[in-house]
Amino acid sequence: MERVTGKITSQSASRSRFIFFREETMKVFVSNRQQAGQTLIETALILLILLIIVLGITEFARAWFTKNSLNNAARQGARVAAVTPAANITTSFKCIEPYTCPLSNVVSNAVCCQPGVPKKPGNDTTVSVTCLNQSGNSIGCGAIVSDGTVRVDITSIFEFIIGDSPWPWQKTTNMSVGASMRYE
């Protein structure tokens, strides 16, 4: 049996250290359990904000790509219309699936077969070709004269992936582009 004196023996010191460490460990364990719920809530809020930002960037990139594709299609259509005999130019048409490229009309082939041009039914990608004389007045494309201008205008409806949802995006938006070139 140990004799209790004013001195702390090695056995009682080690026991008190063990109790001290055990109490500290329990405090840390309880503290970690309380912080786990807080961390979960913070992660959920941050992930929600991150999701909104990523979806916004994705939708903006898709819209930008579609607008550039329509610009390229209008430019290509105007270029083809400027070098095509005037009698072979169709003045109004729609790009709607199903069809296979190449199409019989060279202008519609140049516009509708461009990658990225929306073609699904209900989208209504509408193309109009206008022929202008030297004064800028509209004339029929069958009567176009040298030094006239051919203008191709494309109107399309862009559908957002997550439109009509609780997000702050609308379901669709209209995109209009145009290009003109001198008739040769």
C-alpha positions in Angstrom: 0.0 0.0 0.0 1.2 3.4 -0.8 2.0 5.8 1.7 0.3 9.2 1.3 2.6 12.0 1.9 2.9 15.5 0.6 4.7 14.1 -2.4 3.0 12.8 -5.5 4.0 9.3 -6.3 4.6 8.3 -9.9 1.6 6.0 -9.9 -0.9 8.7 -8.8 0.7 11.2 -11.2 0.2 8.9 -14.2 -3.4 8.2 -13.1 -4.2 11.9 -12.9 -2.6 12.5 -16.3 -4.7 9.7 -17.8 -7.9 11.2 -16.3 -6.9 14.6 -17.6 -6.2 13.3 -21.2 -9.4 11.3 -21.1 -11.5 14.3 -20.2 -9.8 16.5 -22.9 -10.4 13.8 -25.5 -14.1 13.6 -24.6 -14.3 17.4 -24.8 -12.8 17.3 -28.3 -15.1 14.4 -29.3 -18.2 16.2 -28.2 -17.0 19.4 -29.9 -16.4 17.6 -33.2 -19.9 16.1 -33.1 -21.4 19.5 -32.7 -19.3 20.9 -35.6 -20.2 18.1 -37.9 -23.8 19.4 -38.3 -22.6 22.9 -38.9 -20.1 21.7 -41.5 -22.9 19.8 -43.3 -25.2 22.8 -43.4 -22.3 25.1 -44.7 -21.4 22.5 -47.4 -25.0 22.3 -48.5 -25.3 26.1 -48.9 -22.0 26.4 -50.7 -22.9 23.5 -53.1 -26.2 25.2 -53.9 -24.5 28.5 -54.7 -21.8 26.6 -56.7 -24.5 24.7 -58.6 -26.3 27.9 -59.6 -23.0 29.5 -60.8 -22.0 26.4 -62.8 -25.4 26.1 -64.5 -25.4 29.8 -65.3 -22.0 29.5 -66.9 -23.1 26.4 -68.9 -26.3 28.1 -70.2 -24.3 31.2 -71.1 -21.8 29.1 -73.0 -24.5 27.2 -74.9 -26.2 30.5 -75.9 -22.9 32.0 -77.0 -22.1 28.9 -79.1 -25.6 29.0 -80.7 -25.3 32.7 -81.5 -21.9 32.2 -83.1 -23.2 29.2 -85.1 -26.1 31.3 -86.4 -23.7 34.1 -87.3 -21.5 31.7 -89.2 -24.5 30.2 -90.9 -25.8 33.6 -92.0 -22.4 34.6 -93.3 -22.1 31.3 -95.2 -25.6 31.7 -96.6 -24.9 35.2 -97.8 -21.6 34.1 -99.4 -23.3 31.3 -101.3 -26.2 33.5 -102.3 -23.8 36.2 -103.6 -22.2 33.7 -106.0 -25.3 31.7 -107.0 -27.3 32.6 -110.1 -30.3 34.7 -108.9 -32.9 32.3 -110.3 -31.8 29.6 -107.9 -32.2 31.6 -104.7 -35.0 30.6 -102.3 -36.1 33.7 -100.4 -37.7 32.1 -97.3 -37.3 28.7 -95.6 -37.0 27.0 -92.3 -34.4 24.6 -90.9 -36.3 21.7 -89.5 -35.3 18.1 -89.0 -35.5 15.5 -90.5 -33.5 16.1 -93.6 -30.2 15.0 -94.9 -27.4 17.3 -96.1 -26.7 18.3 -98.8 -30.1 19.8 -99.6 -31.2 20.7 -103.2 -31.2 24.4 -102.6 -27.7 25.8 -102.2 -28.5 28.6 -99.8 -30.6 26.4 -97.5 -27.8 23.8 -97.7 -25.3 26.5 -96.7 -27.4 27.7 -93.7 -29.2 24.6 -92.4 -26.3 22.2 -92.7 -24.0 24.3 -90.6 -23.0 22.7 -87.2 -24.8 24.2 -84.2 -27.8 25.6 -86.1 -30.9 24.6 -84.1 -33.1 22.3 -86.2 -35.5 20.5 -83.9 -39.2 20.8 -84.6 -40.9 23.6 -82.7 -37.7 25.6 -82.7 -38.6 27.5 -85.8 -35.2 28.5 -87.2 -36.4 30.8 -90.0 -34.2 32.1 -92.8 -35.1 34.9 -95.1 -33.0 36.0 -98.1 -33.5 39.6 -99.3 -32.0 41.0 -102.5 -31.3 44.7 -102.6 -30.3 46.9 -105.6 -27.6 49.5 -105.6 -29.9 52.1 -103.9 -30.7 49.7 -101.1 -34.3 49.0 -102.2 -35.6 45.5 -101.9 -36.1 43.7 -105.2 -37.0 40.2 -106.1 -34.0 37.9 -106.1 -34.8 36.8 -109.7 -34.1 40.4 -110.9 -31.0 41.2 -109.0 -28.4 43.2 -110.9 -24.7 43.4 -110.6 -23.4 45.4 -107.6 -26.6 44.6 -105.7 -26.6 43.1 -102.2 -27.8 39.8 -100.8 -28.9 39.8 -97.2 -29.5 36.6 -95.2 -31.4 37.0 -91.9 -31.8 34.1 -89.4 -34.2 34.0 -86.5 -34.1 31.1 -84.0 -35.5 30.3 -80.7 -33.0 29.2 -78.1 -34.2 26.9 -75.4 -32.5 26.8 -72.0 -31.9 23.4 -70.5 -33.3 24.4 -67.1 -35.9 27.0 -68.2 -39.3 27.1 -66.6 -37.9 25.9 -63.3 -37.4 27.6 -60.0 -34.1 29.0 -61.3 -34.0 32.6 -62.5 -33.9 31.6 -66.2 -36.7 31.9 -68.7 -37.6 29.0 -70.9 -36.6 30.4 -74.3 -35.2 33.5 -75.9 -35.1 34.7 -79.5 -31.9 35.1 -81.4 -31.6 37.1 -84.6 -28.6 37.4 -86.8 -27.9 38.7 -90.3 -25.2 39.0 -92.9 -25.0 40.7 -96.2 -22.6 40.5 -99.2 -22.4 42.1 -102.5 -23.9 40.1 -105.4 -21.3 39.3 -108.1 
